[in-house]
Amino acid sequence: MNNKEFTGKVLNLLSKAPDLKNFMQYADATTKTNALDAKTKELISLAVGIYAQCDDCINWHVEAAIKAGAAEEEIIDTLKISVAMGGGPGLAHAVKAYDYYKAHVKS
């Protein structure tokens, strides 16, 4: 599922569970740049998504990292860190993340 589809599903859920809006406001606030730039935050988020084995998180943050200017080498470094921290399951999800990256990057 791409980010647009995921966002639609989140908005649908929020219409039925408005108390989740506080969480979404907090999550949105974390994307504001202070000490870390947007690309760094997206790469960290990608690593955490892989570690957490969250496919939707992985897809979201791969797309966001690309939009923030992440190069293939930066994505790969992020995947390596995720595998080091997450072992075999990290490797399985790093492969998914790289496949998603390759499918969404402009050659």
N, C-alpha and C positions, 0 to 999 in steps of 0.2 A: 504494500500500500504506500502510495507516495504522500508527501506532506499535505497536499491539498485535500486528498481523501481523508487523511487522518484528522485534519483540522475540522472538516465537516462532521465527522463522527464525534469529536470532542464537543463541538458546539451543540450537537443534538443531545448529548448526555447532559451538558450544562443546562439546557432548557428544562430537563427533567429533574436535575439535582443542583439547584442554584447555589447551595452551600459549598459546592466545589469551586465556585468562582474565586474565593479567597486564595485557595491553593494556586489557581491559574494566574492570579495577579502576582503572587509571590514568585512563581516560576518565570513570569515575564520580566519582573524586576531584576532577576539574576542575569538577564541578558544585557543589561545596561553596562557599558564599559566604564571601568574605573581603573584599577591597576592592571587588569588583564584585557587585552584586545579581544574582539569578537572571534577571531580565528582560533586563538588559544582556548577560549572558553568552549568553543564547539569541539575542538580536539579532545579536551578533557571530558566533555559530555559524551563524546563517542566512546572513549575508553571506559567510562563508567557504564554506558549502555551495553557494551560488549561484556564487561565483567558481570553485569546483572542479567545477562542473557535475554535482553529485551529487544526483539526484532524490530518493533515499531520505533523504539528509541534509536537503534542503530540506523535505520533508514532515515529518520528525521535528522539526526546529527551528521550523517554523511552528506546529505543534501545541503544542510546549513553550513557545514565546513567548506564545501565546494563554493557556495555563494560567498563565503567570507574570504575566499582566496587561497584555501589550502591546496598545496601541490601534492602530487602523488607520493613523493618522498615523505611528506609530513603525515599523510594518512598512514603510510606503511610503518613509520616510526611509532605512531599511536597504536597501531595494531600489534606491533611487537611488544610494547609495554603491556597491553591488555593480555596478551598470551602469557607473558612472564608472571603477571599477577593472577591470572585465571586458569592456568594449566590447560588441560585438554578441552574442557568446555569453552575456555577463552579462545582456543585455536579454532574450534568449530564455528564460533560466532565471528571471529576475525575473518574467516573465509567468506562468510555471508556478507560482512561489511565490505570486503574488497570487491566481491562480485557486484554488490550494489553500487559501489563507487565506479567501477568500470562501466556499468550500464548507464550511469548518469553524467559522466565526465565528457566534455567535448574533446574529441581527438584532434 
